[in-house]
């Protein structure tokens, strides 16, 4: 039972391409949606799902965090409700564990093929997309990997020796556009140029990010805002005069490769109907709570 946790970024996309190239069977591909991914990621999911199915691989199954009452809870709503920032702003990874890892674990726990593997006393194989330049990251995960009773962790990109540049090249060789960076539109790890991208391309998302920050700011003691040592609102207001000039942010300096619309893949038709908004996008593949 081979499971891929697809993150929608360069490494996990290259891993799927490589698994097809190396004839490694894949039984399940999961994408955990925190509800606040950037539009180019949601758009890319449709492209990737078409590529996978055209190459005889399973489609992308989307999962998300639900509360005890069965209602979906997005990370954005959680932050607004608790008047706090995503936990990574405070130096923790609770937001990723809760909204990325936990939904996948819950899905697998109720997925009959996984249950059958565990009932036989075996482990399911979880394929992880760390590229060949991330050995330190893999070593950091080693204690948890060894203690995991349900999953055997494997790192195909490292096994193949694919570093970041090789990953990019293999994605292009497969006829796919580059996916761009996968992150929430209010992620505290975003760089200033990425905040500027929101200002220019997705002002509605920027306003939603600032609403999270504004609601949390009265409660902040150790950080100043979404930028940790600075508030996004202060940065935007200080930079507004320059940001008002459309040419200030070059098209080729954007943090994703979409260029407004992602072009059709080679060998298949993909409708480029613009980038869907985070709240109303058509979802690729199957969806599961």
C-alpha positions in Angstrom: 0.0 0.0 0.0 1.9 3.1 -1.3 0.5 6.5 -0.1 1.6 9.9 -1.3 0.9 13.0 0.7 0.8 15.6 -2.1 1.6 19.1 -1.0 1.0 20.9 -4.3 4.6 22.2 -4.5 7.7 21.4 -6.6 9.1 18.5 -4.6 5.9 16.5 -4.3 5.0 17.2 -7.9 8.4 16.0 -9.1 8.1 12.9 -6.9 4.8 11.9 -8.6 6.5 12.4 -12.0 9.4 10.2 -10.8 7.2 7.5 -9.4 5.5 7.2 -12.8 8.9 7.2 -14.6 10.3 4.5 -12.2 7.1 2.4 -12.5 6.5 2.6 -8.7 2.8 1.7 -8.0 0.9 4.4 -6.1 -2.4 3.4 -4.4 -3.5 6.7 -2.8 -2.7 10.4 -3.3 -3.9 12.7 -0.6 -4.0 16.5 -0.5 -4.9 18.1 2.8 -6.6 21.4 2.2 -6.4 23.9 5.1 -8.9 26.1 3.2 -6.5 29.0 2.6 -4.1 27.8 -0.1 -3.2 30.4 -2.7 -5.3 30.4 -6.0 -2.4 29.0 -8.2 -2.3 25.9 -6.0 -6.0 25.2 -6.3 -5.7 25.7 -10.1 -2.7 23.5 -10.3 -4.5 20.6 -8.5 -6.8 20.4 -11.5 -3.9 20.3 -13.9 -2.0 17.7 -11.8 -5.1 15.6 -11.4 -5.6 15.4 -15.2 -1.9 14.5 -15.7 -2.1 11.7 -13.1 -5.2 10.1 -14.6 -3.8 10.4 -18.1 -0.8 8.5 -16.9 -2.8 5.7 -15.2 -2.3 6.9 -11.7 -5.0 7.5 -9.0 -6.6 10.9 -8.8 -6.0 13.3 -6.0 -8.2 12.8 -2.9 -8.7 16.0 -1.0 -9.2 15.9 2.8 -9.6 18.5 5.5 -9.9 19.0 9.2 -13.4 18.6 10.7 -14.6 19.3 14.2 -16.4 16.8 16.4 -19.7 17.9 15.1 -18.6 17.1 11.6 -18.3 20.6 10.4 -15.3 21.7 8.5 -12.9 24.0 10.2 -10.5 26.0 8.1 -7.3 27.5 9.5 -8.5 31.0 8.6 -11.7 30.5 10.6 -9.8 29.0 13.5 -7.5 32.0 13.6 -10.4 34.5 13.5 -12.3 32.6 16.1 -9.4 32.4 18.5 -8.1 35.9 17.7 -4.6 34.4 17.1 -2.2 34.0 14.3 -1.2 30.6 12.7 1.0 28.8 15.2 4.1 29.0 12.9 4.2 32.8 13.7 5.0 31.8 17.3 7.6 29.2 16.3 5.4 26.2 16.4 4.0 23.8 13.7 0.6 23.1 15.2 -1.2 24.5 12.2 0.5 22.1 9.8 0.0 19.1 12.1 -3.6 19.9 12.7 -4.7 21.0 9.2 -2.2 19.0 7.0 -1.1 15.8 8.9 -4.2 15.0 11.0 -6.8 15.0 8.1 -4.6 12.5 6.2 -4.1 10.3 9.2 -7.9 10.3 9.9 -8.7 9.4 6.3 -6.3 6.5 6.3 -7.5 5.2 9.6 -11.0 4.7 8.1 -9.8 3.7 4.6 -10.4 -0.1 4.1 -7.2 -0.8 2.1 -5.1 0.7 4.9 -7.0 -1.2 7.5 -6.4 -4.5 5.7 -2.7 -3.8 5.6 -2.6 -3.1 9.4 -4.8 -6.1 10.1 -2.2 -8.2 8.5 0.4 -6.8 10.9 2.1 -4.9 8.1 2.9 -1.2 7.5 1.6 1.0 4.8 4.4 2.8 2.8 4.2 6.6 3.0 6.2 8.3 0.2 7.6 11.7 1.2 8.9 14.3 -1.2 12.1 15.6 0.4 14.6 16.4 -2.3 18.2 15.3 -2.3 19.3 18.6 -0.7 17.2 18.1 2.4 19.2 15.4 4.2 19.1 17.4 7.5 15.4 17.6 7.3 15.2 13.8 6.9 17.5 13.2 9.8 15.3 15.4 11.9 12.3 13.2 11.1 14.2 9.9 11.7 13.2 9.3 15.3 9.6 9.7 14.5 9.9 7.5 11.4 11.4 4.7 13.4 8.8 4.9 16.1 5.9 4.9 13.6 4.0 1.6 13.9 1.7 2.1 11.0 3.9 3.6 8.3 7.2 2.8 6.6 8.6 6.2 5.4 10.4 6.3 2.1 12.1 9.3 0.4 12.2 8.6 -3.4 13.7 11.9 -4.4 16.7 11.3 -2.2 17.0 7.7 -3.4 17.1 9.0 -7.0 19.5 11.8 -6.2 17.0 14.5 -7.4 17.9 17.9 -6.0 15.7 21.0 -6.5 17.0 21.8 -9.9 16.5 18.2 -11.1 13.0 18.3 -9.7 12.2 21.4 -11.7 13.7 19.9 -14.9 11.7 16.7 -14.6 8.4 18.5 -14.1 9.1 20.5 -17.3 10.2 17.3 -19.1 6.8 15.8 -18.2 5.0 18.6 -20.0 3.8 20.2 -16.8 4.1 23.9 -15.7 5.9 24.6 -12.5 3.4 24.6 -9.5 4.7 27.6 -7.6 5.0 27.7 -3.9 2.3 26.0 -1.9 1.3 27.9 1.2 -1.7 29.6 2.8 -2.2 33.2 1.7 -1.7 34.3 5.3 1.3 32.2 6.1 3.8 34.0 8.4 6.7 32.4 6.5 5.8 34.4 3.3 8.5 36.7 2.1 7.9 40.4 1.5 7.8 40.0 -2.3 5.1 37.3 -1.8 3.1 39.8 0.3 3.4 42.2 -2.6 2.1 39.6 -4.9 -1.1 39.4 -2.8 -1.3 43.2 -3.0 -1.2 43.2 -6.8 -2.9 40.0 -7.8 -5.2 39.1 -4.9 -6.2 42.2 -2.9 -9.2 40.4 -1.5 -6.9 37.7 -0.1 -4.6 40.3 1.4 -7.6 41.9 3.1 -8.6 38.6 4.6 -5.0 38.1 5.8 -4.9 41.5 7.4 -8.3 40.8 9.1 -6.6 37.8 10.8 -3.7 40.0 11.9 -5.9 42.9 13.0 -8.0 40.6 15.2 -5.0 38.9 16.8 -2.8 42.0 17.4 -4.4 43.1 20.7 -3.4 39.6 22.1 0.2 39.5 20.7 3.0 39.6 23.2 6.0 37.9 21.6 5.4 38.8 17.9 4.2 41.9 16.2 2.1 40.4 13.5 2.1 37.9 10.6 5.6 38.9 9.7 6.7 37.9 13.3 8.9 40.9 13.9 6.7 43.2 11.9 3.0 43.5 11.0 1.9 43.0 7.5 -0.4 46.0 7.7 2.5 48.2 8.8 4.6 46.9 5.9 1.8 47.5 3.4 1.1 51.0 4.6 4.7 51.9 4.6 5.2 50.5 1.1 2.0 51.6 -0.4 3.3 54.5 -2.5 5.7 52.2 -4.3 3.1 49.4 -4.6 0.7 51.7 -6.3 2.9 51.6 -9.4 2.0 48.5 -11.4 5.4 48.1 -12.9 7.2 47.9 -9.5 6.7 44.2 -9.3 8.1 42.5 -12.4 6.0 39.7 -13.9 9.0 37.3 -13.9 9.7 37.9 -10.2 6.5 36.3 -9.0 6.8 33.4 -6.5 4.8 31.1 -8.8 5.0 30.1 -12.4 1.4 30.6 -13.2 1.7 34.1 -14.8 -2.0 34.8 -14.1 -3.2 31.7 -15.9 -1.4 28.3 -16.2 -1.0 27.3 -19.8 -2.2 24.0 -21.2 0.1 21.0 -20.6 1.7 19.3 -23.6 -0.3 16.4 -24.9 -3.6 17.3 -23.2 -6.1 20.1 -23.2 -6.5 22.1 -20.0 -9.0 24.9 -19.8 -7.3 28.0 -18.5 -10.3 29.7 -17.0 -8.3 32.0 -14.8 -7.3 31.4 -11.2 -10.2 30.4 -9.0 -10.7 32.2 -5.7 -9.9 30.2 -2.6 -13.5 30.2 -1.5 -15.1 29.1 -4.8 -12.7 27.0 -6.7 -13.7 23.8 -8.6 -11.8 21.1 -6.8 -9.8 18.4 -8.5 -10.3 14.8 -7.9 -12.4 13.4 -5.1 -13.2 15.2 -1.9 -13.5 13.6 1.5 -14.1 15.0 5.0 
